[in-house]
């Protein structure tokens, strides 16, 4: 009997040790879970704006770390899964998976046919071909005390948050801009007490503060918080991406994924269009053709262009085929699925409209 009790004690001790090695975020932890919970539930932020949850469904993986949208599928990953999961954003059903060989994928984004994933173990960003799952490139982002979480690509540069370690008590949290061509870093003071996921909607940066369970709308020029929004699902929101109209959040506390509407003025697909102009771009999810109605704008005085979400110029849109102040653009067959921006410039205005290419 004594031997059985001793064996059970050893097993319990072993399980307890394993439980202490990982907190609810999937981060390595040396503190008890109740201490972690206290750290995450004792913070409060004034002036938080509410959000509307459009839909929610279970995550295919526990300890989710980030989400990304490729124009067709919503991609999810998490600690210890060794996979990227491609989901149907309509109902959350699993469509496909991509194998990866690292345990801590703490950030993810999509750009031009590739998924980019942060490997927090060796402090790299891994470029993965979306169609084949093949690793195309690896970029080292290691600096002193680097702990990269979240990932976005803007104008060909990587943006990620760096909370400097796995604990909320770690100071000097950073938001990092990394230029892979020049292999250069720009570090900025991060917004929040433990910044994790990061996203870009074409105008603003968005960043999750994991401790206060909030999303910050951040001015890209000043990197200052403009508005603060609540997050659904509990105390561990970790993933964030923008699909052209809505934000998506993954949360470890509920092991769920949420599509949310933050505010009409910042996330609606017509966000930069004034009512007086009545400019419309349709369909919002386009396949072969995009229609652009200039509303009250004079077609003789405008220039129409297409950009991707990283600000790279894609095409000049011809104004030759115009009927009833509406022009039709045949989307190039080589244009990858994703979120794009239709930009209309006149002598007095510069108006942009987001749309999604989904083939």
Order of alpha helices (4+ residues) and beta strands (2+ residues): alpha-alpha-beta-beta-beta-beta-beta-beta-beta-beta-beta-beta-beta-beta-beta-beta-beta-beta-beta-beta-beta-beta-alpha-beta-beta-beta-beta-beta-beta-beta-beta-beta
